[in-house]
Amino acid sequence: MHDFSFAPKSKDARKQQQQTLDDSKQHHQQQQDNQQQQQPAKGTAAMPTVPRSLSDGDNGAKRRVERSASGSKKWKAGGKNSNPESQDSAFVDELGDMGTNGERISDVARPPAKPMDSSKEAFVFQQLDLDSYLDVPLPGMPGPQRGNVQIFRLFGVTKGGNSVLMHVHGFCPFIYTPAPANFTPSMLGEFKMALDKQIKETTSSAKDVPEVVMMVEIVSKESIYGFHATGKRPFLKIYLVQHKFINPARRALEQGTITLSKLGTLSYEVYESNLELNLRFMVETQLVGCNWVEVPAGKYKFRSFSSTPKPVSLAQYELDVAFDAFISHPAEDEWQQIAPLRILSFDIECAGRKGVFPEPDKDPVIQIANMVQVEGESKPFVRNVFTLGTCAPIVGSKVIACKTEIELLESWSAFVRECDPDIVTGYNITNFDLPFLMNRAKHLGARKFPYLGRLRNVQSKLSETKFSSKAYGTRESKVTSMEGRVPLDVLQILQRDYKLRSYTLNSVSAHFLSEQKEDVHHSIITDLQNGNDETRRRLAVYCMKDAYLPLRLLSKLMCVVNYMEMARVTGVPLSYLLSRGQQIKVISQLMRHAGQHDLVIPVHERQGSDEQYEGATVIQPKRGYYDTPIATLDFSSLYPSIMMAHNLCYTTLLSPQERSHLHPDDYIKTPNGDYFVKNKVRKGLLPLILESLLSARKRAKADLKKETDPFRKSVLNGRQLALKISANSVYGFTGATVGKLPCLAISSSVTAFGREMIEATKQHVESRYNVKNGYKHDAVVIYGDTDSVMVKFGLDSLEETMKVAQEAAEYVTSKFIRPINLEFEKVYFPYLLINKKRYAGLFWTRTEKWDKMDCKGLVTVRRDNCPLVVTLINTCLHKLLIERNVEGAIDFAKKTISDLLCNEIDISQLVITKALTKTADEYDGKQAHVELAERMRKRDAGSAPTLGDRVAYVIIRGPKGAPAFEKSEDPIYVLENNIQLDTQYYLHNQLEKPLMSIFEPILGSRAKELLSGEHTRVVVKRASSAGGNDKKSRGSIMSFTRAKATCRSCRALLPAGRTTLCSACEKDIDVHFQRELLKKRQLEDRYARLWAQCQRCQGSVMQDVLCTSKDCPIFYMRKKVQKDLRMQNEVVGKFDDSW
Amino acid sequence: MDVMSAPEARYVRDDAPEQPPRVTRSAAGIKVERNKQFIVPSSHDFDRQYAHVYFTRYNSFKKLIETAATNKWPSKHVVPKLLDIEKEKECVVFGVLYKDMPLKPNILDEYHARENYEAPPPERSKYNSDEDALVLEDMSGRIVLIGDALDVGTHVSGVVVAVLGKALPSGEFQIADVCYPRFPPQKRLPKIPPSYVCLVSGLNISKNDKARLSMQLLSDFIQGNIGSTADQELAASIVHVIVAGNLVWRLDDEHQDLPLYKKRTMIPESVGHMREVDLFLAQMGINVRVDLMPGPHDPSDAILPQQPMHPCMFPLARNVSSVKGETNPYETTVAGRTFLGTSGQGVDDIYRFSTEEDRLRILEQTLEWAQLFPTAPDTLGCFPYHMTDFSDPFVITSCPHVYFAGNQPSFATKLVTGPEGQQVRLVCVPSFSDTHTAVLLNLATLECEPIQFDAP
């Protein structure tokens, strides 16, 4: 409708709305009928003359290109989807285009499963997720035959896209303990009985279990920790019937409660009792995350409703297998492929109350939009939206209108079960959408709702977890269980893998997809819902776009492929990658390798020690602006290669006693004072793991070069990336003091070697490349950090510098032990070294053209800066480094400062944004954005930001000495009331520091001149009425006219009757007029272009623009231009104009 | 009387008559009525959005288009709202066209390019591409139009049409035929003796240029100061001069990058040129009425309708009572002949966003569409007008006798005949600075000829 919420409605409009409502009811029925009649549409394809019919093939091909061209930030001309200017309208059109494949719209279910003969055909599928449960043993399966046993469930998909649930039987968890001296196999029975009895006595849940300890055997093992000259020794391997008995068993063993007739009562040290069951199972069956599983013919049995046991899931194939009867294929060659996984992306809209964050016990869910796509395909094949109340049809999409909220929730839940996704995605679904739906359903009593997993009759449950990781910090997270489906929340992925200024869907889309997204404020959503079926349609299109964008982000960033490769490389289930930290990945690899070498892992008691060790060193930077090429020499994979070169490992760590038995040639002393045996005595396990990772990476990189298929290319790239990350995380694992198996001797030695090598590199370079040795200049190492050194060879030409640097890298490499390798990679020219870890330079790898501008540690990513700082610093750096125009950079900085002080900066450039995460009382100290939110709530509770919202504010002029938090104000309020900004605050608190940091190395003390001088003196007082933020007077125009008029040219007071110029300046009236008119023209032009753009972007020219996306660069501009135009209109209007 | 093919009247100044006799204006009694319809109310409000412009336009055309459609397809079912279209059923729907164009310039692209230090998207003479698509919109929704009956290339955003066709299962609308609003009615022409209106545009006064001499010739000619006796008699029968925009060459943007403290004292380059124009107009307007329309280059509004240029820039001409500042677009009646014209922005803008190369044809199209500036506000700036302050000013509600567009690359003219016998003289008035050509239009016959002023 034309004006449904803001402008007062005319009677006609209202009548029309009513009419629409009535019409559409009827229409909706027809629409549904039509949907059902839909035949495989050949309509558009059959008309060759249609200029813009996009056949499926075309569209697919286009997207493929996009995929391969990822990373380029440019708009892609031609690609319809990438056209940002008319994105939303394009989105509606796009939905239409998708819809040409009519037959699939209603076909939500998976392709039918072909009947298979389990005695003749092998069963092959890609597993995605696993869990375990307790049940009575299945006859004919290995393992305990009585009581409840541990059974594993593997969920996955076949090559044909059918869902699979495989029950794996017979696997028992186990722990190790060193066999006591004089222990003989004959004692095994007694030991088993004693342990079994002890556990039953101490554990109530074990009382009725027929046999807690399944079996005990003697195996030859060795502890992973420390070098033992004695080698392997006998260990007892104790199999338990259920995982939960591991801890009672450990207690029984450790506390010395086991008495053997010949050995007496001993206490036993326990190994590997703290490893997770799922991982233990995967390691023992050689499963890695997302690999392919093959069950040979005759080794499995399908479940059916006529057999026992009956199927428990909605999977198309459900089968039973013994744990030792299937083949787990490593993800290599043909097994690198990915099954046609179904990815569901959804988004919900709630009708919140004004000014309050939606709460599930009060606010209804009104729409749920869904997109289902098969991984590797270019567009979603299911597009629908469930709405509360009627909704006008949307081309190419199915609208499912529900009468009640319960119906909405339950039919959505039924839809999820029917389309049966393998991966569930969306934006912030884990912490918002899913919990909200769960709680809402509970509140309303929608009993058929919480069955979102693949298991029949198993309710989804909502729980909370706290996740702590050194790398990611502490995050509280909610978990909604959906057995068999992996949640992959795009927000969580982005928060983990990318450092961004803002993580709202709008700004993320702008960043990665280069397109703006309409953002409708949540207070308007309720109005749209309460309108008619057209306003609800509008909301539905908006909601569907929010469901579609996460899919596009996933495919643009190739998340599914990369995460899958990471799961395969590290061997952990896919779901762990988002829910767990780095350590679990290393543990998984450690367990796999340790098992192969008969090593067992001790249980490390968490001491939470704060023991610190010295980190990487930096060579003091010689700050400055370097106008000659600076070569960068990097140690490739420094820490892994140190560990390999020096054979640093748990298994090679020498205790003083062990050392006394060895010849000094057999071991080394690290710079940290620890001792490790050399390679020739024993090769360490960690070096082995690292070697296999790095050589696998080399292979992947080589394959990547050869590969031409874009999809396989992305798989290989994901693989080599995963391998690199996991190689680097091994070092961190040994240093994690709260980890499973910290060993500071290793991590401290690694960093100590690193420091030594950086220093040594400096020595080698400086002592060789100098005038004394016949070189033209003395080389100087101007900076060194962790794994790289920056060398100024003093040569002016890039080509010569590269040649010398290459030679130097080889020369220094020759001084170190393999596989340590110093590489020459790049030259910075010019180079601006600001401080430790803060520098900028133009990055060259070839002599012809620079690659990019590289900035490290500069303000560009910091979120509490206003965009002006970022723009200014980036532009200055651009001028300094790329244009090499120092004067230009200075002029630009001066112009910016001048414009700032004259209030000529677009307000969007001055907006600072912070998320309101807690209520005011919970914050320590006063904060600008919190105070503002409070004040806005007093003004208008409806539009004020609520918990979780991001608050945008600017700093306004206040009483002298007032703290900044009192001077924060809503940018829109500032625009509307012409409030003066505190330009001094912006100059001194925002611009000064970063400006000085880049200009001081160049200008020295002269840099201060940027902050004073002619350009800072001119301060224009804009007409302003409301000086403070709580004054009621609105509308500056009124006050403007009341003020005494001054001559626009010489500022003399004007006598009555004159409005613009004094009699002396009157002769130049045309000059003054045209000057003002030019300004007005510029504003008019801006007004027209900005508002036309918003009209296009929202996909309708007849509806008012509702978008309030604070991430859109033109949001404030278009508001400000209205204001400025009104002012300038007044100014120009004062020139009397009768012909 | 098809295309006007009068031999080109080439005027070369010869030094023959030392003292050309002054002539008396033969048609001085002819009445020129000024039309005020394009004045923007002083209360206009930039707080409004452009949605209202389309809404107003839609409402202004609703009746017209419905009538036209029922006349054209009497037996077809007219669906008043797009929302109510039933799939696979033939019907007539109407609404505003919107053309999706991937290459359409976009302020966000420019912003993005600036942020990334990339070159802004290139300016093009044409922005159409194979991926352009038309959608039809009314208050209830949008629908994608497909089919050959409506050429995507030559249609532009903002045009109001009715289409006959049916919705496909995919949701697109397959067009069989198209219909424009009813051709507006025209007033009858009263008979008068031969007299002329002179149309000139695009003086484009700039630093360089020998067009100044040609301008002087034009001025001398109109005042009857030069030429043969026949020329002078011709000049004497000119009753009215319309200057259709672009007095000066481009308002300079070169000061845009200056910091404000320097900008405050700069003198716009156009000031000197406007002073020159003032003198020229004051001379020329001594004994003939001159109506002055602003053009895109002139110191007037940047958005449409452009308001009369401010008299303070014409200290001399404002004292000559026969020189008047007018709006662009502009409508006037001379001896009962209605002149409707623009300074050419509408034609230029459509040219950029359409595949049509023929500007005269574009001018004709705007008459068929009954809209002066269909592409405003999408790609052409306009005031955010609204039903309540003035109903769509750009709708052509009555058929003019002369319909012109200024500042075109070359002279072109054509007489078109409407369905009810309306006869309209279309004129592309060439840019004077490039062609040194003005246009003389005979009010009695509506014939029109170019007249070129070349300095030797």
Interface residues (C-beta under 8 A of the other chain):
Chain A: M1 H2 D3 Q16 T20 D23 S24 H27 Q30 N34 Q38 Q39 A41 G43 T44 M47 T49 V50 P51 R52 S53 K73 K74 W75 A77 G78 G79 K80 N83 P84 E85 S86 S89 A90 V92 D93 G96 G99 T100 G102 A392 P393 V395 G396 S514 Q516 E534 R537 T871 T875 H878 I882 K894 K895 S898 D899 C902 E904 E1014 H1015 R1017 V1018 V1020 I1069 D1070 V1071 F1073 Q1074 R1075 L1077 L1078 K1080 R1081 Q1082 E1084 D1085 Y1087 A1088 R1089 L1090 W1091 A1092 Q1093 C1094 Q1095 R1096 C1097 G1099 S1100 V1101 M1102 Q1103 D1104 V1105 P1113 I1114 V1121 Q1122 L1125 R1126 N1129 G1133 F1135 D1136 D1137 S1138 W1139
Chain B: S42 D45 F46 D47 Q49 Y50 A51 Y54 F55 Y58 K81 L83 D84 E86 K87 V96 Y98 D100 M101 P102 L103 K104 N106 I107 L108 D109 Y111 H112 E115 N116 Y117 E118 P121 S129 D130 E131 D132 A133 V135 E137 D138 M139 S140 G141 R142 I143 V144 I146 G147 D148 V152 S157 L168 P169 S170 G171 E172 Q174 L251 H255 Q256 D257 P259 L260 Y261 R264 M266 I267 P268 S270 V271 M274 R275 P299 S300 D301 A302 I303 P308 H310 P311 C312 M313 P315 R318 K324 G325 P377 D378 T379 L380 G381 C382 P384
